[in-house]
Amino acid sequence: MIVNVATFCNSIDHLFRVVNVDYHACVGAAELRNWQGTARRVLAKVEGLECKRANPGDREQQRRSIEAVRERLARSQERIAQFEAVARPAAGELQ
């Protein structure tokens, strides 16, 4: 989708916030799963953006933000497993 520079930059900033702020605010497996869905939606949007007037710095920020969210999505499954392991009582442990 071709957009103006402001929309292009705002969308990249939104993806950056999803990766660097919202992820760290998640305090449980359910919140992380919700974050994953949000991150995938925003990622798909930003990947599809094109701006004829974007400068090389804007495009580099887009590339770095896309790379960061992909890495964070890959690592988020591990964090979900950690949350779930803590939530499950060990075998033989009284509740």
PDB file of N, CA, C and O in Angstrom:
ATOM      1  N   MET A   1       0.839  -1.163   0.000  1.00  0.00           N
ATOM      2  CA  MET A   1       0.000   0.000   0.000  1.00  0.00           C
ATOM      3  C   MET A   1       0.898   1.246   0.000  1.00  0.00           C
ATOM      4  O   MET A   1       1.811   1.356   0.819  1.00  0.00           O
ATOM      5  N   ILE A   2       0.645   2.140  -0.883  1.00  0.00           N
ATOM      6  CA  ILE A   2       1.414   3.383  -0.961  1.00  0.00           C
ATOM      7  C   ILE A   2       0.773   4.402  -0.023  1.00  0.00           C
ATOM      8  O   ILE A   2      -0.430   4.655  -0.083  1.00  0.00           O
ATOM      9  N   VAL A   3       1.603   4.979   0.843  1.00  0.00           N
ATOM     10  CA  VAL A   3       1.128   5.938   1.833  1.00  0.00           C
ATOM     11  C   VAL A   3       2.026   7.169   1.824  1.00  0.00           C
ATOM     12  O   VAL A   3       3.089   7.169   1.203  1.00  0.00           O
ATOM     13  N   ASN A   4       1.590   8.219   2.520  1.00  0.00           N
ATOM     14  CA  ASN A   4       2.419   9.409   2.626  1.00  0.00           C
ATOM     15  C   ASN A   4       3.506   9.187   3.688  1.00  0.00           C
ATOM     16  O   ASN A   4       3.465   8.202   4.426  1.00  0.00           O
ATOM     17  N   VAL A   5       4.447  10.078   3.757  1.00  0.00           N
ATOM     18  CA  VAL A   5       5.590   9.924   4.663  1.00  0.00           C
ATOM     19  C   VAL A   5       5.147   9.872   6.123  1.00  0.00           C
ATOM     20  O   VAL A   5       5.673   9.069   6.894  1.00  0.00           O
ATOM     21  N   ALA A   6       4.205  10.701   6.510  1.00  0.00           N
ATOM     22  CA  ALA A   6       3.759  10.714   7.905  1.00  0.00           C
ATOM     23  C   ALA A   6       3.156   9.369   8.299  1.00  0.00           C
ATOM     24  O   ALA A   6       3.465   8.840   9.367  1.00  0.00           O
ATOM     25  N   THR A   7       2.307   8.818   7.452  1.00  0.00           N
ATOM     26  CA  THR A   7       1.698   7.516   7.741  1.00  0.00           C
ATOM     27  C   THR A   7       2.762   6.430   7.780  1.00  0.00           C
ATOM     28  O   THR A   7       2.719   5.546   8.635  1.00  0.00           O
ATOM     29  N   PHE A   8       3.713   6.492   6.861  1.00  0.00           N
ATOM     30  CA  PHE A   8       4.810   5.519   6.798  1.00  0.00           C
ATOM     31  C   PHE A   8       5.606   5.549   8.107  1.00  0.00           C
ATOM     32  O   PHE A   8       5.829   4.506   8.721  1.00  0.00           O
ATOM     33  N   CYS A   9       6.022   6.711   8.522  1.00  0.00           N
ATOM     34  CA  CYS A   9       6.835   6.850   9.741  1.00  0.00           C
ATOM     35  C   CYS A   9       6.036   6.510  10.998  1.00  0.00           C
ATOM     36  O   CYS A   9       6.563   5.867  11.906  1.00  0.00           O
ATOM     37  N   ASN A  10       4.770   6.932  11.064  1.00  0.00           N
ATOM     38  CA  ASN A  10       3.934   6.614  12.224  1.00  0.00           C
ATOM     39  C   ASN A  10       3.716   5.109  12.359  1.00  0.00           C
ATOM     40  O   ASN A  10       3.703   4.579  13.470  1.00  0.00           O
ATOM     41  N   SER A  11       3.548   4.433  11.247  1.00  0.00           N
ATOM     42  CA  SER A  11       3.347   2.980  11.286  1.00  0.00           C
ATOM     43  C   SER A  11       4.615   2.264  11.747  1.00  0.00           C
ATOM     44  O   SER A  11       4.540   1.291  12.497  1.00  0.00           O
ATOM     45  N   ILE A  12       5.752   2.730  11.312  1.00  0.00           N
ATOM     46  CA  ILE A  12       7.027   2.153  11.753  1.00  0.00           C
ATOM     47  C   ILE A  12       7.216   2.404  13.244  1.00  0.00           C
ATOM     48  O   ILE A  12       7.653   1.514  13.974  1.00  0.00           O
ATOM     49  N   ASP A  13       6.890   3.604  13.698  1.00  0.00           N
ATOM     50  CA  ASP A  13       6.983   3.919  15.131  1.00  0.00           C
ATOM     51  C   ASP A  13       6.054   3.024  15.944  1.00  0.00           C
ATOM     52  O   ASP A  13       6.420   2.566  17.027  1.00  0.00           O
ATOM     53  N   HIS A  14       4.860   2.775  15.426  1.00  0.00           N
ATOM     54  CA  HIS A  14       3.919   1.898  16.123  1.00  0.00           C
ATOM     55  C   HIS A  14       4.509   0.491  16.260  1.00  0.00           C
ATOM     56  O   HIS A  14       4.439  -0.103  17.337  1.00  0.00           O
ATOM     57  N   LEU A  15       5.083  -0.044  15.191  1.00  0.00           N
ATOM     58  CA  LEU A  15       5.705  -1.361  15.244  1.00  0.00           C
ATOM     59  C   LEU A  15       6.852  -1.377  16.257  1.00  0.00           C
ATOM     60  O   LEU A  15       7.011  -2.340  17.007  1.00  0.00           O
ATOM     61  N   PHE A  16       7.638  -0.324  16.273  1.00  0.00           N
ATOM     62  CA  PHE A  16       8.745  -0.213  17.229  1.00  0.00           C
ATOM     63  C   PHE A  16       8.223  -0.254  18.664  1.00  0.00           C
ATOM     64  O   PHE A  16       8.806  -0.924  19.516  1.00  0.00           O
ATOM     65  N   ARG A  17       7.130   0.458  18.934  1.00  0.00           N
ATOM     66  CA  ARG A  17       6.539   0.450  20.283  1.00  0.00           C
ATOM     67  C   ARG A  17       6.001  -0.927  20.653  1.00  0.00           C
ATOM     68  O   ARG A  17       6.140  -1.368  21.794  1.00  0.00           O
ATOM     69  N   VAL A  18       5.385  -1.607  19.682  1.00  0.00           N
ATOM     70  CA  VAL A  18       4.869  -2.956  19.938  1.00  0.00           C
ATOM     71  C   VAL A  18       6.011  -3.876  20.365  1.00  0.00           C
ATOM     72  O   VAL A  18       5.854  -4.683  21.281  1.00  0.00           O
ATOM     73  N   VAL A  19       7.141  -3.754  19.707  1.00  0.00           N
ATOM     74  CA  VAL A  19       8.294  -4.620  19.996  1.00  0.00           C
ATOM     75  C   VAL A  19       8.995  -4.224  21.287  1.00  0.00           C
ATOM     76  O   VAL A  19       9.367  -5.097  22.071  1.00  0.00           O
ATOM     77  N   ASN A  20       9.183  -2.960  21.523  1.00  0.00           N
ATOM     78  CA  ASN A  20      10.042  -2.517  22.615  1.00  0.00           C
ATOM     79  C   ASN A  20       9.319  -2.050  23.871  1.00  0.00           C
ATOM     80  O   ASN A  20       9.956  -1.877  24.910  1.00  0.00           O
ATOM     81  N   VAL A  21       8.024  -1.844  23.807  1.00  0.00           N
ATOM     82  CA  VAL A  21       7.280  -1.400  24.988  1.00  0.00           C
ATOM     83  C   VAL A  21       6.221  -2.440  25.354  1.00  0.00           C
ATOM     84  O   VAL A  21       6.224  -2.975  26.462  1.00  0.00           O
ATOM     85  N   ASP A  22       5.331  -2.715  24.430  1.00  0.00           N
ATOM     86  CA  ASP A  22       4.203  -3.602  24.723  1.00  0.00           C
ATOM     87  C   ASP A  22       4.668  -5.003  25.122  1.00  0.00           C
ATOM     88  O   ASP A  22       4.107  -5.592  26.046  1.00  0.00           O
ATOM     89  N   TYR A  23       5.668  -5.538  24.453  1.00  0.00           N
ATOM     90  CA  TYR A  23       6.179  -6.878  24.775  1.00  0.00           C
ATOM     91  C   TYR A  23       6.613  -6.960  26.231  1.00  0.00           C
ATOM     92  O   TYR A  23       6.284  -7.919  26.928  1.00  0.00           O
ATOM     93  N   HIS A  24       7.336  -5.977  26.678  1.00  0.00           N
ATOM     94  CA  HIS A  24       7.867  -5.994  28.038  1.00  0.00           C
ATOM     95  C   HIS A  24       6.787  -5.754  29.092  1.00  0.00           C
ATOM     96  O   HIS A  24       7.012  -6.008  30.276  1.00  0.00           O
ATOM     97  N   ALA A  25       5.639  -5.276  28.680  1.00  0.00           N
ATOM     98  CA  ALA A  25       4.546  -5.050  29.616  1.00  0.00           C
ATOM     99  C   ALA A  25       3.730  -6.316  29.869  1.00  0.00           C
ATOM    100  O   ALA A  25       2.908  -6.348  30.785  1.00  0.00           O
ATOM    101  N   CYS A  26       3.946  -7.349  29.075  1.00  0.00           N
ATOM    102  CA  CYS A  26       3.191  -8.594  29.230  1.00  0.00           C
ATOM    103  C   CYS A  26       3.632  -9.321  30.497  1.00  0.00           C
ATOM    104  O   CYS A  26       4.825  -9.517  30.730  1.00  0.00           O
ATOM    105  N   VAL A  27       2.647  -9.720  31.315  1.00  0.00           N
ATOM    106  CA  VAL A  27       2.963 -10.354  32.597  1.00  0.00           C
ATOM    107  C   VAL A  27       2.425 -11.785  32.698  1.00  0.00           C
ATOM    108  O   VAL A  27       2.392 -12.351  33.791  1.00  0.00           O
ATOM    109  N   GLY A  28       2.013 -12.363  31.601  1.00  0.00           N
ATOM    110  CA  GLY A  28       1.533 -13.737  31.634  1.00  0.00           C
ATOM    111  C   GLY A  28       1.441 -14.313  30.233  1.00  0.00           C
ATOM    112  O   GLY A  28       1.565 -13.599  29.238  1.00  0.00           O
ATOM    113  N   ALA A  29       1.219 -15.624  30.175  1.00  0.00           N
ATOM    114  CA  ALA A  29       1.148 -16.312  28.891  1.00  0.00           C
ATOM    115  C   ALA A  29       0.003 -15.781  28.024  1.00  0.00           C
ATOM    116  O   ALA A  29       0.165 -15.613  26.815  1.00  0.00           O
ATOM    117  N   ALA A  30      -1.146 -15.519  28.636  1.00  0.00           N
ATOM    118  CA  ALA A  30      -2.300 -15.024  27.866  1.00  0.00           C
ATOM    119  C   ALA A  30      -2.004 -13.656  27.251  1.00  0.00           C
ATOM    120  O   ALA A  30      -2.340 -13.401  26.094  1.00  0.00           O
ATOM    121  N   GLU A  31      -1.380 -12.791  28.025  1.00  0.00           N
ATOM    122  CA  GLU A  31      -1.031 -11.464  27.491  1.00  0.00           C
ATOM    123  C   GLU A  31      -0.020 -11.586  26.360  1.00  0.00           C
ATOM    124  O   GLU A  31      -0.097 -10.858  25.370  1.00  0.00           O
ATOM    125  N   LEU A  32       0.923 -12.501  26.507  1.00  0.00           N
ATOM    126  CA  LEU A  32       1.911 -12.689  25.436  1.00  0.00           C
ATOM    127  C   LEU A  32       1.260 -13.225  24.161  1.00  0.00           C
ATOM    128  O   LEU A  32       1.620 -12.813  23.058  1.00  0.00           O
ATOM    129  N   ARG A  33       0.321 -14.126  24.309  1.00  0.00           N
ATOM    130  CA  ARG A  33      -0.379 -14.636  23.116  1.00  0.00           C
ATOM    131  C   ARG A  33      -1.150 -13.504  22.434  1.00  0.00           C
ATOM    132  O   ARG A  33      -1.171 -13.413  21.207  1.00  0.00           O
ATOM    133  N   ASN A  34      -1.771 -12.660  23.222  1.00  0.00           N
ATOM    134  CA  ASN A  34      -2.463 -11.503  22.660  1.00  0.00           C
ATOM    135  C   ASN A  34      -1.461 -10.580  21.969  1.00  0.00           C
ATOM    136  O   ASN A  34      -1.726 -10.073  20.879  1.00  0.00           O
ATOM    137  N   TRP A  35      -0.313 -10.366  22.606  1.00  0.00           N
ATOM    138  CA  TRP A  35       0.740  -9.535  22.013  1.00  0.00           C
ATOM    139  C   TRP A  35       1.193 -10.113  20.679  1.00  0.00           C
ATOM    140  O   TRP A  35       1.411  -9.368  19.724  1.00  0.00           O
ATOM    141  N   GLN A  36       1.336 -11.443  20.603  1.00  0.00           N
ATOM    142  CA  GLN A  36       1.763 -12.074  19.357  1.00  0.00           C
ATOM    143  C   GLN A  36       0.797 -11.738  18.213  1.00  0.00           C
ATOM    144  O   GLN A  36       1.227 -11.416  17.105  1.00  0.00           O
ATOM    145  N   GLY A  37      -0.504 -11.815  18.489  1.00  0.00           N
ATOM    146  CA  GLY A  37      -1.486 -11.484  17.458  1.00  0.00           C
ATOM    147  C   GLY A  37      -1.387 -10.041  17.015  1.00  0.00           C
ATOM    148  O   GLY A  37      -1.440  -9.739  15.823  1.00  0.00           O
ATOM    149  N   THR A  38      -1.243  -9.151  17.987  1.00  0.00           N
ATOM    150  CA  THR A  38      -1.091  -7.727  17.668  1.00  0.00           C
ATOM    151  C   THR A  38       0.184  -7.491  16.862  1.00  0.00           C
ATOM    152  O   THR A  38       0.172  -6.776  15.860  1.00  0.00           O
ATOM    153  N   ALA A  39       1.274  -8.093  17.303  1.00  0.00           N
ATOM    154  CA  ALA A  39       2.558  -7.908  16.615  1.00  0.00           C
ATOM    155  C   ALA A  39       2.482  -8.411  15.179  1.00  0.00           C
ATOM    156  O   ALA A  39       3.012  -7.772  14.270  1.00  0.00           O
ATOM    157  N   ARG A  40       1.836  -9.538  14.968  1.00  0.00           N
ATOM    158  CA  ARG A  40       1.714 -10.076  13.605  1.00  0.00           C
ATOM    159  C   ARG A  40       0.879  -9.162  12.718  1.00  0.00           C
ATOM    160  O   ARG A  40       1.205  -8.962  11.548  1.00  0.00           O
ATOM    161  N   ARG A  41      -0.205  -8.604  13.276  1.00  0.00           N
ATOM    162  CA  ARG A  41      -1.049  -7.687  12.484  1.00  0.00           C
ATOM    163  C   ARG A  41      -0.281  -6.420  12.103  1.00  0.00           C
ATOM    164  O   ARG A  41      -0.315  -5.986  10.952  1.00  0.00           O
ATOM    165  N   VAL A  42       0.408  -5.833  13.081  1.00  0.00           N
ATOM    166  CA  VAL A  42       1.157  -4.602  12.804  1.00  0.00           C
ATOM    167  C   VAL A  42       2.316  -4.893  11.852  1.00  0.00           C
ATOM    168  O   VAL A  42       2.611  -4.089  10.968  1.00  0.00           O
ATOM    169  N   LEU A  43       2.970  -6.034  12.030  1.00  0.00           N
ATOM    170  CA  LEU A  43       4.061  -6.432  11.134  1.00  0.00           C
ATOM    171  C   LEU A  43       3.564  -6.551   9.701  1.00  0.00           C
ATOM    172  O   LEU A  43       4.194  -6.030   8.781  1.00  0.00           O
ATOM    173  N   ALA A  44       2.451  -7.224   9.507  1.00  0.00           N
ATOM    174  CA  ALA A  44       1.899  -7.385   8.159  1.00  0.00           C
ATOM    175  C   ALA A  44       1.595  -6.033   7.527  1.00  0.00           C
ATOM    176  O   ALA A  44       1.836  -5.827   6.338  1.00  0.00           O
ATOM    177  N   LYS A  45       1.069  -5.120   8.323  1.00  0.00           N
ATOM    178  CA  LYS A  45       0.764  -3.783   7.809  1.00  0.00           C
ATOM    179  C   LYS A  45       2.033  -3.060   7.386  1.00  0.00           C
ATOM    180  O   LYS A  45       2.099  -2.502   6.290  1.00  0.00           O
ATOM    181  N   VAL A  46       3.048  -3.068   8.258  1.00  0.00           N
ATOM    182  CA  VAL A  46       4.285  -2.329   7.973  1.00  0.00           C
ATOM    183  C   VAL A  46       5.046  -2.956   6.804  1.00  0.00           C
ATOM    184  O   VAL A  46       5.652  -2.243   6.004  1.00  0.00           O
ATOM    185  N   GLU A  47       5.016  -4.281   6.705  1.00  0.00           N
ATOM    186  CA  GLU A  47       5.689  -4.939   5.578  1.00  0.00           C
ATOM    187  C   GLU A  47       5.066  -4.537   4.247  1.00  0.00           C
ATOM    188  O   GLU A  47       5.756  -4.480   3.229  1.00  0.00           O
ATOM    189  N   GLY A  48       3.771  -4.259   4.250  1.00  0.00           N
ATOM    190  CA  GLY A  48       3.086  -3.909   3.018  1.00  0.00           C
ATOM    191  C   GLY A  48       3.121  -2.439   2.660  1.00  0.00           C
ATOM    192  O   GLY A  48       2.587  -2.045   1.623  1.00  0.00           O
ATOM    193  N   LEU A  49       3.735  -1.624   3.491  1.00  0.00           N
ATOM    194  CA  LEU A  49       3.759  -0.182   3.223  1.00  0.00           C
ATOM    195  C   LEU A  49       4.858   0.202   2.248  1.00  0.00           C
ATOM    196  O   LEU A  49       5.954  -0.358   2.255  1.00  0.00           O
ATOM    197  N   GLU A  50       4.531   1.168   1.415  1.00  0.00           N
ATOM    198  CA  GLU A  50       5.518   1.751   0.512  1.00  0.00           C
ATOM    199  C   GLU A  50       5.271   3.254   0.484  1.00  0.00           C
ATOM    200  O   GLU A  50       4.132   3.719   0.494  1.00  0.00           O
ATOM    201  N   CYS A  51       6.359   3.988   0.449  1.00  0.00           N
ATOM    202  CA  CYS A  51       6.259   5.442   0.414  1.00  0.00           C
ATOM    203  C   CYS A  51       7.272   5.961  -0.595  1.00  0.00           C
ATOM    204  O   CYS A  51       8.477   5.755  -0.448  1.00  0.00           O
ATOM    205  N   LYS A  52       6.775   6.626  -1.602  1.00  0.00           N
ATOM    206  CA  LYS A  52       7.655   7.119  -2.659  1.00  0.00           C
ATOM    207  C   LYS A  52       8.610   8.190  -2.160  1.00  0.00           C
ATOM    208  O   LYS A  52       9.695   8.362  -2.717  1.00  0.00           O
ATOM    209  N   ARG A  53       8.220   8.913  -1.115  1.00  0.00           N
ATOM    210  CA  ARG A  53       9.042  10.023  -0.640  1.00  0.00           C
ATOM    211  C   ARG A  53       9.839   9.705   0.626  1.00  0.00           C
ATOM    212  O   ARG A  53      10.495  10.585   1.183  1.00  0.00           O
ATOM    213  N   ALA A  54       9.784   8.462   1.076  1.00  0.00           N
ATOM    214  CA  ALA A  54      10.547   8.072   2.274  1.00  0.00           C
ATOM    215  C   ALA A  54      12.036   8.151   1.967  1.00  0.00           C
ATOM    216  O   ALA A  54      12.480   7.772   0.883  1.00  0.00           O
ATOM    217  N   ASN A  55      12.796   8.648   2.932  1.00  0.00           N
ATOM    218  CA  ASN A  55      14.238   8.736   2.714  1.00  0.00           C
ATOM    219  C   ASN A  55      14.902   7.414   3.137  1.00  0.00           C
ATOM    220  O   ASN A  55      14.255   6.564   3.749  1.00  0.00           O
ATOM    221  N   PRO A  56      16.177   7.247   2.812  1.00  0.00           N
ATOM    222  CA  PRO A  56      16.866   5.999   3.155  1.00  0.00           C
ATOM    223  C   PRO A  56      16.834   5.692   4.661  1.00  0.00           C
ATOM    224  O   PRO A  56      16.768   4.523   5.040  1.00  0.00           O
ATOM    225  N   GLY A  57      16.878   6.697   5.507  1.00  0.00           N
ATOM    226  CA  GLY A  57      16.806   6.481   6.942  1.00  0.00           C
ATOM    227  C   GLY A  57      15.460   5.896   7.365  1.00  0.00           C
ATOM    228  O   GLY A  57      15.400   5.023   8.231  1.00  0.00           O
ATOM    229  N   ASP A  58      14.384   6.381   6.748  1.00  0.00           N
ATOM    230  CA  ASP A  58      13.049   5.843   7.027  1.00  0.00           C
ATOM    231  C   ASP A  58      12.960   4.372   6.620  1.00  0.00           C
ATOM    232  O   ASP A  58      12.403   3.547   7.345  1.00  0.00           O
ATOM    233  N   ARG A  59      13.511   4.064   5.464  1.00  0.00           N
ATOM    234  CA  ARG A  59      13.476   2.683   4.977  1.00  0.00           C
ATOM    235  C   ARG A  59      14.335   1.764   5.840  1.00  0.00           C
ATOM    236  O   ARG A  59      13.982   0.605   6.059  1.00  0.00           O
ATOM    237  N   GLU A  60      15.449   2.273   6.324  1.00  0.00           N
ATOM    238  CA  GLU A  60      16.311   1.491   7.216  1.00  0.00           C
ATOM    239  C   GLU A  60      15.597   1.236   8.537  1.00  0.00           C
ATOM    240  O   GLU A  60      15.688   0.138   9.085  1.00  0.00           O
ATOM    241  N   GLN A  61      14.893   2.229   9.051  1.00  0.00           N
ATOM    242  CA  GLN A  61      14.129   2.053  10.288  1.00  0.00           C
ATOM    243  C   GLN A  61      13.027   1.014  10.074  1.00  0.00           C
ATOM    244  O   GLN A  61      12.761   0.205  10.963  1.00  0.00           O
ATOM    245  N   GLN A  62      12.392   1.029   8.918  1.00  0.00           N
ATOM    246  CA  GLN A  62      11.381   0.024   8.600  1.00  0.00           C
ATOM    247  C   GLN A  62      12.018  -1.366   8.606  1.00  0.00           C
ATOM    248  O   GLN A  62      11.473  -2.290   9.211  1.00  0.00           O
ATOM    249  N   ARG A  63      13.141  -1.522   7.954  1.00  0.00           N
ATOM    250  CA  ARG A  63      13.825  -2.808   7.887  1.00  0.00           C
ATOM    251  C   ARG A  63      14.207  -3.307   9.280  1.00  0.00           C
ATOM    252  O   ARG A  63      13.981  -4.472   9.609  1.00  0.00           O
ATOM    253  N   ARG A  64      14.786  -2.425  10.097  1.00  0.00           N
ATOM    254  CA  ARG A  64      15.215  -2.818  11.446  1.00  0.00           C
ATOM    255  C   ARG A  64      14.031  -3.179  12.335  1.00  0.00           C
ATOM    256  O   ARG A  64      14.112  -4.124  13.120  1.00  0.00           O
ATOM    257  N   SER A  65      12.948  -2.447  12.222  1.00  0.00           N
ATOM    258  CA  SER A  65      11.759  -2.730  13.035  1.00  0.00           C
ATOM    259  C   SER A  65      11.140  -4.073  12.637  1.00  0.00           C
ATOM    260  O   SER A  65      10.712  -4.839  13.500  1.00  0.00           O
ATOM    261  N   ILE A  66      11.093  -4.352  11.352  1.00  0.00           N
ATOM    262  CA  ILE A  66      10.560  -5.634  10.875  1.00  0.00           C
ATOM    263  C   ILE A  66      11.434  -6.780  11.384  1.00  0.00           C
ATOM    264  O   ILE A  66      10.921  -7.793  11.860  1.00  0.00           O
ATOM    265  N   GLU A  67      12.721  -6.619  11.284  1.00  0.00           N
ATOM    266  CA  GLU A  67      13.663  -7.641  11.765  1.00  0.00           C
ATOM    267  C   GLU A  67      13.497  -7.861  13.275  1.00  0.00           C
ATOM    268  O   GLU A  67      13.494  -9.002  13.740  1.00  0.00           O
ATOM    269  N   ALA A  68      13.362  -6.784  14.030  1.00  0.00           N
ATOM    270  CA  ALA A  68      13.230  -6.879  15.482  1.00  0.00           C
ATOM    271  C   ALA A  68      11.951  -7.611  15.881  1.00  0.00           C
ATOM    272  O   ALA A  68      11.977  -8.440  16.790  1.00  0.00           O
ATOM    273  N   VAL A  69      10.839  -7.319  15.221  1.00  0.00           N
ATOM    274  CA  VAL A  69       9.591  -7.982  15.601  1.00  0.00           C
ATOM    275  C   VAL A  69       9.627  -9.456  15.228  1.00  0.00           C
ATOM    276  O   VAL A  69       9.070 -10.283  15.950  1.00  0.00           O
ATOM    277  N   ARG A  70      10.262  -9.802  14.130  1.00  0.00           N
ATOM    278  CA  ARG A  70      10.383 -11.221  13.772  1.00  0.00           C
ATOM    279  C   ARG A  70      11.196 -11.970  14.819  1.00  0.00           C
ATOM    280  O   ARG A  70      10.828 -13.074  15.219  1.00  0.00           O
ATOM    281  N   GLU A  71      12.287 -11.382  15.259  1.00  0.00           N
ATOM    282  CA  GLU A  71      13.114 -12.010  16.296  1.00  0.00           C
ATOM    283  C   GLU A  71      12.335 -12.131  17.609  1.00  0.00           C
ATOM    284  O   GLU A  71      12.387 -13.168  18.270  1.00  0.00           O
ATOM    285  N   ARG A  72      11.621 -11.083  17.982  1.00  0.00           N
ATOM    286  CA  ARG A  72      10.870 -11.088  19.229  1.00  0.00           C
ATOM    287  C   ARG A  72       9.738 -12.111  19.168  1.00  0.00           C
ATOM    288  O   ARG A  72       9.465 -12.782  20.163  1.00  0.00           O
ATOM    289  N   LEU A  73       9.079 -12.240  18.026  1.00  0.00           N
ATOM    290  CA  LEU A  73       8.030 -13.248  17.881  1.00  0.00           C
ATOM    291  C   LEU A  73       8.602 -14.648  18.056  1.00  0.00           C
ATOM    292  O   LEU A  73       7.981 -15.499  18.693  1.00  0.00           O
ATOM    293  N   ALA A  74       9.769 -14.886  17.500  1.00  0.00           N
ATOM    294  CA  ALA A  74      10.399 -16.199  17.633  1.00  0.00           C
ATOM    295  C   ALA A  74      10.722 -16.507  19.100  1.00  0.00           C
ATOM    296  O   ALA A  74      10.545 -17.639  19.551  1.00  0.00           O
ATOM    297  N   ARG A  75      11.190 -15.510  19.835  1.00  0.00           N
ATOM    298  CA  ARG A  75      11.552 -15.710  21.241  1.00  0.00           C
ATOM    299  C   ARG A  75      10.347 -15.701  22.176  1.00  0.00           C
ATOM    300  O   ARG A  75      10.444 -16.182  23.305  1.00  0.00           O
ATOM    301  N   SER A  76       9.231 -15.173  21.735  1.00  0.00           N
ATOM    302  CA  SER A  76       8.074 -15.059  22.627  1.00  0.00           C
ATOM    303  C   SER A  76       7.512 -16.423  23.010  1.00  0.00           C
ATOM    304  O   SER A  76       6.974 -16.567  24.108  1.00  0.00           O
ATOM    305  N   GLN A  77       7.618 -17.421  22.152  1.00  0.00           N
ATOM    306  CA  GLN A  77       7.132 -18.765  22.495  1.00  0.00           C
ATOM    307  C   GLN A  77       7.891 -19.321  23.692  1.00  0.00           C
ATOM    308  O   GLN A  77       7.312 -19.980  24.555  1.00  0.00           O
ATOM    309  N   GLU A  78       9.170 -19.054  23.736  1.00  0.00           N
ATOM    310  CA  GLU A  78       9.987 -19.502  24.862  1.00  0.00           C
ATOM    311  C   GLU A  78       9.522 -18.821  26.155  1.00  0.00           C
ATOM    312  O   GLU A  78       9.442 -19.463  27.202  1.00  0.00           O
ATOM    313  N   ARG A  79       9.224 -17.563  26.081  1.00  0.00           N
ATOM    314  CA  ARG A  79       8.762 -16.829  27.267  1.00  0.00           C
ATOM    315  C   ARG A  79       7.391 -17.331  27.722  1.00  0.00           C
ATOM    316  O   ARG A  79       7.123 -17.400  28.921  1.00  0.00           O
ATOM    317  N   ILE A  80       6.524 -17.681  26.771  1.00  0.00           N
ATOM    318  CA  ILE A  80       5.221 -18.249  27.120  1.00  0.00           C
ATOM    319  C   ILE A  80       5.420 -19.568  27.865  1.00  0.00           C
ATOM    320  O   ILE A  80       4.767 -19.821  28.877  1.00  0.00           O
ATOM    321  N   ALA A  81       6.315 -20.397  27.365  1.00  0.00           N
ATOM    322  CA  ALA A  81       6.600 -21.681  28.021  1.00  0.00           C
ATOM    323  C   ALA A  81       7.107 -21.460  29.447  1.00  0.00           C
ATOM    324  O   ALA A  81       6.768 -22.225  30.350  1.00  0.00           O
ATOM    325  N   GLN A  82       7.904 -20.436  29.652  1.00  0.00           N
ATOM    326  CA  GLN A  82       8.409 -20.130  30.990  1.00  0.00           C
ATOM    327  C   GLN A  82       7.261 -19.707  31.910  1.00  0.00           C
ATOM    328  O   GLN A  82       7.192 -20.153  33.055  1.00  0.00           O
ATOM    329  N   PHE A  83       6.374 -18.864  31.426  1.00  0.00           N
ATOM    330  CA  PHE A  83       5.217 -18.450  32.229  1.00  0.00           C
ATOM    331  C   PHE A  83       4.361 -19.659  32.596  1.00  0.00           C
ATOM    332  O   PHE A  83       3.914 -19.787  33.736  1.00  0.00           O
ATOM    333  N   GLU A  84       4.136 -20.537  31.636  1.00  0.00           N
ATOM    334  CA  GLU A  84       3.298 -21.700  31.892  1.00  0.00           C
ATOM    335  C   GLU A  84       3.966 -22.679  32.855  1.00  0.00           C
ATOM    336  O   GLU A  84       3.285 -23.315  33.659  1.00  0.00           O
ATOM    337  N   ALA A  85       5.280 -22.805  32.783  1.00  0.00           N
ATOM    338  CA  ALA A  85       6.003 -23.694  33.696  1.00  0.00           C
ATOM    339  C   ALA A  85       5.887 -23.198  35.127  1.00  0.00           C
ATOM    340  O   ALA A  85       5.755 -24.005  36.047  1.00  0.00           O
ATOM    341  N   VAL A  86       5.932 -21.922  35.329  1.00  0.00           N
ATOM    342  CA  VAL A  86       5.805 -21.335  36.664  1.00  0.00           C
ATOM    343  C   VAL A  86       4.389 -21.509  37.189  1.00  0.00           C
ATOM    344  O   VAL A  86       4.188 -21.713  38.386  1.00  0.00           O
ATOM    345  N   ALA A  87       3.413 -21.429  36.303  1.00  0.00           N
ATOM    346  CA  ALA A  87       2.017 -21.519  36.700  1.00  0.00           C
ATOM    347  C   ALA A  87       1.600 -22.943  37.062  1.00  0.00           C
ATOM    348  O   ALA A  87       0.672 -23.142  37.846  1.00  0.00           O
ATOM    349  N   ARG A  88       2.285 -23.930  36.491  1.00  0.00           N
ATOM    350  CA  ARG A  88       1.955 -25.337  36.768  1.00  0.00           C
ATOM    351  C   ARG A  88       2.636 -25.800  38.048  1.00  0.00           C
ATOM    352  O   ARG A  88       3.840 -25.595  38.204  1.00  0.00           O
ATOM    353  N   PRO A  89       1.914 -26.407  38.950  1.00  0.00           N
ATOM    354  CA  PRO A  89       2.574 -26.949  40.149  1.00  0.00           C
ATOM    355  C   PRO A  89       3.372 -28.186  39.769  1.00  0.00           C
ATOM    356  O   PRO A  89       2.980 -28.930  38.870  1.00  0.00           O
ATOM    357  N   ALA A  90       4.472 -28.403  40.438  1.00  0.00           N
ATOM    358  CA  ALA A  90       5.301 -29.565  40.186  1.00  0.00           C
ATOM    359  C   ALA A  90       4.552 -30.830  40.606  1.00  0.00           C
ATOM    360  O   ALA A  90       3.684 -30.775  41.477  1.00  0.00           O
ATOM    361  N   ALA A  91       4.885 -31.971  39.990  1.00  0.00           N
ATOM    362  CA  ALA A  91       4.236 -33.239  40.319  1.00  0.00           C
ATOM    363  C   ALA A  91       4.439 -33.548  41.796  1.00  0.00           C
ATOM    364  O   ALA A  91       5.553 -33.441  42.307  1.00  0.00           O
ATOM    365  N   GLY A  92       3.385 -33.924  42.472  1.00  0.00           N
ATOM    366  CA  GLY A  92       3.460 -34.271  43.876  1.00  0.00           C
ATOM    367  C   GLY A  92       3.431 -33.078  44.822  1.00  0.00           C
ATOM    368  O   GLY A  92       3.435 -33.256  46.040  1.00  0.00           O
ATOM    369  N   GLU A  93       3.403 -31.887  44.288  1.00  0.00           N
ATOM    370  CA  GLU A  93       3.391 -30.677  45.123  1.00  0.00           C
ATOM    371  C   GLU A  93       1.961 -30.376  45.541  1.00  0.00           C
ATOM    372  O   GLU A  93       1.048 -30.421  44.717  1.00  0.00           O
ATOM    373  N   LEU A  94       1.766 -30.074  46.799  1.00  0.00           N
ATOM    374  CA  LEU A  94       0.431 -29.715  47.289  1.00  0.00           C
ATOM    375  C   LEU A  94       0.060 -28.323  46.833  1.00  0.00           C
ATOM    376  O   LEU A  94       0.907 -27.438  46.716  1.00  0.00           O
ATOM    377  N   GLN A  95      -1.210 -28.150  46.580  1.00  0.00           N
ATOM    378  CA  GLN A  95      -1.668 -26.837  46.142  1.00  0.00           C
ATOM    379  C   GLN A  95      -2.272 -26.062  47.253  1.00  0.00           C
ATOM    380  O   GLN A  95      -2.710 -24.929  47.050  1.00  0.00           O
TER     381      GLN A  95
END
